[in-house]
């Protein structure tokens, strides 16, 4: 049994396109960055004014910094720090034995399983882990528990840092716009409505801003505590109930190659990130748009891309003679509705090439339909809401001006002690 890791020889597929598709398909974080690109480019280009475009650029910049810097810089460093200071398993930050943190959670359910897998891993990675075991007098269970601590510390930090960064950027964007424009309200409306209307539409949301910040901060902290539950389940002797469920599914919280977040924790992180963006909304229109963009992006990436890929694989198998659909997948209800496909890296020959082509067709479909469709719809919602509120705002101003004039005339007559006879 091989550990879930992309080996160096896996990149010799025959052409760059196939190897790139296989790599991106497995590494969710980079895959998501490309899907985001299909949305973010038109998202920036279709901004309603210069200030909103600057906000969107800052938001996208944070997303891409996380997507590319986190797996290649932040997480590798965090792994080594966790192995030394949390797990206390390595004497130095750059010790070769730090790669032990890449061991899947499915081998950390008990000491015997861990011991057997460690022997195999030593040969695969050509790393001697006996120093770590000897440090704890040959107690494999003690080492196992410390490794669980280190792995879950990394996951906790990553969830906190990633979702916190995106949510914080949303609120920082608001503050930067306020400082630059000296206006409260949704930046998309700055050139579509009077300043008074823009600030009036934002008044109610401005009052609740501290509460909304507290809600998202609490939610992110709770998410960062999720690894504590994983730790408790892995260390529990029970093999049934909640502990048994965690033992069986804890590998869903592994990192591919020790650095790329898996789909489930990535979904939870994105759910909190998009929630933070929605809670930073400055009026009802921005809230609708943030909920729309977040829902579409989440649905597309965590469902839409799978559906499209499954359909393309089914068509390829039927008309091109490929074998992309996984015929050995469990016969579950969901697998019957959306047939599961074999990962590109596990395919061969014609099937691998067609599957790689399907992958890029999938991306192009998302870019054309979602990338341009969603920003276009968002702008229509903005203009419709502003137009409707502008009419009401002008009517109220006319009404208030008339009432104010009558009131002033009455006061003038009263002050002059004259009898007022309305015509």
HELIX and SHEET records of a PDB file:
HELIX    1   1 UNK A    8  UNK A   11  5                                   4    
HELIX    2   2 UNK A   16  UNK A   26  1                                  11    
HELIX    3   3 UNK A   28  UNK A   45  1                                  18    
HELIX    4   4 UNK A   50  UNK A   65  1                                  16    
HELIX    5   5 UNK A   66  UNK A   74  3                                   9    
HELIX    6   6 UNK A   75  UNK A   81  1                                   7    
HELIX    7   7 UNK A   82  UNK A   86  3                                   5    
HELIX    8   8 UNK A   96  UNK A  102  5                                   7    
HELIX    9   9 UNK A  105  UNK A  107  5                                   3    
HELIX   10  10 UNK A  111  UNK A  125  1                                  15    
HELIX   11  11 UNK A  130  UNK A  135  1                                   6    
HELIX   12  12 UNK A  140  UNK A  181  1                                  42    
HELIX   13  13 UNK A  187  UNK A  189  5                                   3    
HELIX   14  14 UNK A  195  UNK A  207  1                                  13    
HELIX   15  15 UNK A  209  UNK A  224  1                                  16    
HELIX   16  16 UNK A  226  UNK A  235  1                                  10    
HELIX   17  17 UNK A  241  UNK A  249  1                                   9    
HELIX   18  18 UNK A  250  UNK A  253  5                                   4    
HELIX   19  19 UNK A  263  UNK A  279  1                                  17    
HELIX   20  20 UNK A  284  UNK A  299  1                                  16    
HELIX   21  21 UNK A  300  UNK A  304  3                                   5    
HELIX   22  22 UNK A  305  UNK A  319  1                                  15    
HELIX   23  23 UNK A  333  UNK A  337  1                                   5    
HELIX   24  24 UNK A  344  UNK A  346  5                                   3    
HELIX   25  25 UNK A  349  UNK A  366  1                                  18    
HELIX   26  26 UNK A  367  UNK A  371  3                                   5    
HELIX   27  27 UNK A  372  UNK A  415  1                                  44    
SHEET    1   A 2 UNK A 255  UNK A 256  0                                        
SHEET    2   A 2 UNK A 260  UNK A 261 -1                                        
END                                                                             
